[in-house]
Amino acid sequence: MTRWDETWHRLLEWTHGHSQAERLAIQLLYHEGFQNIDPSHPLGGKDNGRDGTCTKEGEPWCYAVYFPRGQQTFTTIKRKFVEDLKAAAKHDAGGFAFITNQELMLAERSQLKTLCGDARFELCHLERATAILDRPFMAGVRQQFLDIEPEPVPYMDPGPQLPERPAPNDHEMPRYPECTSGRFPTSADFAARDARHEAWTRDNAKRSTLGSHCAWQLDPILRSASGERAASSTPPQDSQAAVTVLRSGR
């Protein structure tokens, strides 16, 4: 299992060279809302003192990347920062972003901010870069540039499962409309529900009447079998009407 602070250590002890550092810095810039990122020469070449340009909120920016191996003194970091800041000023950039793998204290960050004057400034230091790369959706970037394999997702017991709801049948009374389409029921849904309820009421009445008619037909047979006299030889009027309706299909 990878140690919990592996990202922090691999960034600080950077061994992948400046080219990979610039490409990793681009991913960090995208995460922080920068757009139109245009690197100068990640594989080496004359870049006029800037590692690339980008935009933020429609304003042009320059950015510089500083990824030495191991922690450097603040004097060394500040010297590199001033060099890159002067280069950005030559290109009339509205803002300057500095991405580094160095650990910087609050007072040191404030000093770098002061050097920028009124210009817009973004500083991505060791702790900030670590926090970004440790986010779950940055696992691919972390694996590509730091060779940290994503941890497997732990198994979560779903617990007892609720039984499936039985399918409605013709003998069930219609329920209120359900939000199966991800929306609240409308007046049309309630109107359809009422129509289904009326149809159910009519069908249930037909079944009840038909049942009484069948009982009337079986009554003489059952009474004769038991030696009793049939109560009537004429079917009830409502039973006759129900049979007529059911036979006609209405």
N, C-alpha and C positions, 0 to 999 in steps of 0.2 A: 504493500500500500504506500502511495506517495505521501511524503510528509506534508503537513498542512501549509507550511510556508515555503514550499519548493519554488513557486513562482518568484517570490522575492529574492531568493538566493541565486536562481539562474539568471535573473535580470542583472543583479549586481555583479556577478562573476561572468560577465558576457564574454563569450569566446567565438562568436560566429562572424566577427568582422563587421565593417561599416556598411557593406551592401545589405546584409540581412537586417541590420539595425534600422536603415532607412525604410525598408519595406515594412518592418514591424511598426515603425513610427507612423506610416501612412494609415495603417489599420486603427491606431489609437486616435489619429486625427479624425477619421471618418466617424468613430464612435462619439467624439466630442462635438459633432455637428458641422465639421468643415466639409466643403464641397470643392469640386473642380480641382482636385489635387493633381499637380503636375510636377513630378520629381525631375531634378536636373540630370544627374548622372550617377545613379546608384552603383554602377559597376566601375566608376572611376572616370574622371575627366574634368575639364575646367568648368566650374559652375559659378564663377564670379562671386564667390563668397556666400552662396545660398544653396541649400540642399533641395529647395523646391518652392513652388508658389501654390497658393490655394485661395479660396474665398470663404467668407463667413458673413452671412446676412448681406450679401451682395458687395462686400468690401474686399479689396485685394489684400492678401497677407503673404508674408514670407515665413518659412519655417527652417529651423536648423536642428540637427540631430547630433547628440554627443553621448556615445556609449563606450567608454573605456572599460577595461577589465579591472574590477575592484574599486573600492571607494577612494576618491581623490580628495585632496585638500580643497577647501573652499576658494583659496587663492587661485588654484589651477582652474577650477570650474568657472570662476568669475572672469578670468582672462579669456577663456574660450567663449563665454557668453558675450563679452564686450566686442570681440572680433566679429561674431555673427550678427550682432545688433548693428554695428557700423555698416556691414555689407547690406543688410536689409534696408537701412536708411538711404543707401545709394539708389535703390530701386523704387523709391517713393511708395513703399508699402504702407497701408493704413494700419496694419497690425503685425505683430511678431510672435511666433510660437516657438518655444524651445522645449524639445523632447530629450530627456536624459534618463539614464539608469542610476543616477546618483541620489543618495539620500541627502535631503536638504532640510535643515531646521527652519522653523517659522521665521526667525530673525533673518536668516540667509535668503529666504524667499522674498522677504520684504525689501532687502537690499537690491535684489535683481529687479524687482518691480520698480523701485525708485530710479534705476538707471534708464528705464524706458521712458520716463517723463510722462507726457500726455498721450503717447501712443498706446493703442490697445495691445494687451499682452496676455498670453496664455502660457503657463508653465506646467508641463507634465513631468513630474519627478518620479522617483522610485516608488513611493507609496501610492501615488495616484495611478501609475501604470499597473501596479500589482492589483489594485482594486478593480480596474477595468478588465484585466485579463482573467481574473478569477470569477467573473460573472459566467453563469452556465452557458449562455449562448456564444461566448467567446472561446469555448473549448477547442474548436477547430483551429483558431489562430494560435492558441496556447500550444497545441500539439505541433503545428507547423514550424513555429519559430523557437519554441523552448523544449520540444521533444517530450512533453508531458502528456502521457496517455490519459484520456478521460476516465474517471472512475465509473465503474458499473453502477447502474441505478439499483438501489437496494429493493428487495422484494417487499411489497406491502400487502399484508393479508387483507383482502377485501371484507372479511367478516361474513356473518350470515347473509345469505342472499334472500331477498323477498321473492315469494312465489309469483309466477307470471299471472297476470290478470286474465281470467278466462274470457274467451270471445263472447260477445253478446249474442243471444238467440232471439227467436221471434216471440217467445213468451215472456221476455224481460220488458218491464216498463221502461221506456226511453228516459235516460238521465239528462241532466243539464249539459249544454254544449261544453266540450273540453277544448283546451288550448293546444291541440295537436299540431297546429301550424306555427306555433311560436308567437301567437297574438291573442289578445283578449276577444271573447265572443262579441259579436255585433248583433244588431237587431235582426239581421237576416238569419243568423244562427239560431236565435230564440224562436223566430217564426218557423224555421224548419223543424225545430224541436217540437213545437206545438202541433204542427201537422202530423209528425210521427206519432205523437201522443194520441191524437184523435183517431188515426188509423188503427193504432193498437187497441183503443177502447172499442171500436167497431168490431175488429176481428175477435176480441175476447168475448164480446156479447154473442157473436155468431157461434163461437165454439161452445159457449154455455148453453145456448138454445138448442144447438145440434145434439149436445149431450143429453138433454132432457127428452128430445125426440127419440133418440136411440133407446133410452130407458123405457119410453112408452111402448116401442116396438117389442122389446124383450119382456115386458111385464106379463102379457098373456102366457107366454111360454113358461116363464118361471112359476106363475101361479098354477098353471095346469099341471106342472111337474110336482107341485106340492099339494095338489088337490084343492086349491082355492079358486074362486071365481074371479075373472079379470074385472078390474074396477070399471073400465070403460072400453068401448070398441072404437071410439072416435079420437084421433090424435088432437092434442091442443092446437088452437088456432095459431099461436105464436110459433109452435114447432113446424107447422105446415109452411108458414111464411118463411121461416129460416131455411127450410130445405129448398123452397123455390128460389130464394136469393142465392144460396150456395151453388145450386145447379146452374143458374144463369150466369155465374161468375162475377156478380156484382157485390 
